[in-house]
C-alpha cells in the first residue's frame, strides 16, 4: 500500500525516533509499504518519520541512480536500517545537491563527510556494522538525519534557509504541486 508522505512542518519530522524490537506491530508490512511508497515517489530513501512514525527505521534504494547511468554500482543497493546508530563519519566534507520527499521541489547543496560507519539491524534483526562511502553514504546520512529529527535544510546556511522561508511555508500549507501522495500539516 502506498502511504502518504508527511510534508515539511509536521512535528513528527522533528522527533528523535525510538528504537523498536521484533514485536513492533506490522513491521514486515510497514517495510513493504515503505518500499512501495518510495518507488511510487521515485525517491532513493524513506524514513519512518516521513510516514508519521517516530521510530528508528529507514530504507534506501539507490537503483534510480543506476537507471540514470550516474552510478551503476547502486543497481542492487537496497537496504533496511532498524535502530541505526552512527559510529563514525570521516573525510573532507563534499557538497552534493540534495532533495527530500517531505520537502518537494526544493534542492540545495549539502556538505557531508564521504565515509561513514554505522551499526544497524536489518529486517531480520540481524546486527551489522558497515562502512559506506560516496553516494551510498550520503543517502544513508540523509535518512539517518530523519530518525534524529533533522532535515537537510538544517545543514544549509542561514541565508539560504531564510530565502526558502516562503516556499517552506507553502509546503506546510499544501501549496505545492507534487506527483505522489502527501499529508500536509496545515492544509485546510
VOFIPA-342573 format. One record per residue (C-alpha): x, z, y; residue in one letter. Coordinates in steps of 0.5 Angstrom, whole numbers, padded with zeros to 4 digits, always signed. Layout:
<rs>
XZYA
...
</rs>
This chain:
<rs>
+0000+0000+0000X
+0003-0002+0007X
+0003+0004+0011X
+0002+0005+0019X
+0009+0006+0022X
+0009+0011+0027X
+0010+0009+0034X
+0015+0012+0040X
+0012+0018+0043X
+0009+0021+0037X
+0012+0028+0036X
+0014+0027+0028X
+0019+0023+0030X
+0023+0029+0034X
+0022+0034+0028X
+0028+0035+0023X
+0026+0033+0016X
+0025+0039+0011X
+0029+0038+0004X
+0024+0036-0002X
+0024+0037-0009X
+0021+0033-0015X
+0015+0037-0014X
+0013+0033-0008X
+0006+0030-0008X
+0006+0023-0010X
+0013+0022-0009X
+0014+0016-0013X
+0008+0012-0010X
+0011+0014-0003X
+0017+0011-0004X
+0014+0005-0007X
+0009+0004-0001X
+0015+0005+0004X
+0019-0001+0001X
+0012-0005+0001X
+0012-0003+0009X
+0019-0004+0010X
+0018-0011+0007X
+0012-0012+0011X
+0015-0010+0018X
+0021-0015+0016X
+0026-0009+0017X
+0032-0006+0014X
+0031+0001+0014X
+0025+0006+0014X
+0025+0014+0014X
+0019+0018+0012X
+0018+0021+0020X
+0017+0014+0021X
+0010+0014+0017X
+0009+0021+0019X
+0012+0025+0014X
+0017+0030+0017X
+0022+0030+0010X
+0029+0028+0009X
+0027+0022+0006X
+0029+0015+0008X
+0030+0008+0004X
+0034+0002+0006X
+0034-0005+0004X
+0040-0010+0007X
+0037-0016+0004X
+0034-0019+0010X
+0042-0019+0013X
+0044-0023+0007X
+0038-0028+0007X
+0040-0030+0014X
+0047-0031+0011X
+0050-0026+0016X
+0052-0021+0011X
+0051-0024+0004X
+0054-0017+0001X
+0048-0014+0003X
+0044-0018-0002X
+0043-0012-0007X
+0044-0006-0002X
+0037-0003-0003X
+0037+0005-0004X
+0033+0011-0003X
+0036+0017+0000X
+0033+0024-0001X
+0035+0030+0002X
+0041+0027+0005X
+0047+0030+0009X
+0052+0027+0013X
+0059+0029+0010X
+0064+0025+0015X
+0064+0020+0020X
+0070+0017+0022X
+0074+0011+0025X
+0073+0008+0032X
+0066+0007+0035X
+0064+0000+0035X
+0058-0003+0038X
+0052-0007+0035X
+0045-0009+0037X
+0040-0004+0034X
+0033-0004+0034X
+0027+0000+0031X
+0021-0001+0028X
+0018+0005+0031X
+0020+0002+0038X
+0018-0005+0037X
+0021-0010+0042X
+0027-0006+0045X
+0034-0007+0042X
+0040-0004+0045X
+0048-0004+0044X
+0049+0003+0040X
+0056+0006+0038X
+0057+0009+0032X
+0063+0010+0027X
+0065+0005+0022X
+0065+0009+0016X
+0061+0015+0013X
+0061+0019+0007X
+0054+0022+0005X
+0051+0027+0000X
+0044+0025-0003X
+0039+0025-0008X
+0037+0018-0011X
+0029+0017-0013X
+0031+0020-0020X
+0034+0026-0016X
+0041+0024-0019X
+0046+0027-0014X
+0051+0022-0010X
+0057+0023-0005X
+0059+0016-0003X
+0063+0012+0002X
+0060+0007+0006X
+0063+0002+0011X
+0061-0003+0016X
+0053-0005+0017X
+0051-0001+0011X
+0054+0005+0014X
+0050+0003+0021X
+0044+0002+0017X
+0044+0009+0014X
+0047+0012+0020X
+0040+0010+0024X
+0036+0012+0018X
+0039+0019+0018X
+0038+0020+0025X
+0031+0019+0024X
+0031+0025+0019X
+0035+0029+0024X
+0029+0028+0029X
+0034+0023+0033X
+0032+0016+0035X
+0037+0010+0037X
+0035+0010+0044X
+0038+0017+0045X
+0045+0014+0043X
+0045+0009+0049X
+0047+0011+0056X
+0042+0015+0061X
+0042+0009+0066X
+0039+0004+0060X
+0034+0010+0058X
+0032+0010+0065X
+0031+0003+0065X
+0027+0003+0059X
+0022+0008+0061X
+0016+0004+0063X
+0017+0000+0056X
+0017+0006+0052X
+0011+0009+0056X
+0008+0002+0054X
+0010+0003+0047X
+0007+0010+0047X
+0000+0008+0049X
+0000+0002+0044X
+0001-0004+0050X
+0006-0008+0045X
+0004-0014+0041X
+0007-0013+0034X
+0006-0016+0027X
+0006-0010+0023X
+0001-0004+0022X
+0003+0002+0027X
+0000+0008+0029X
+0000+0010+0037X
+0000+0017+0039X
-0003+0016+0046X
-0008+0010+0044X
-0015+0011+0046X
</rs>
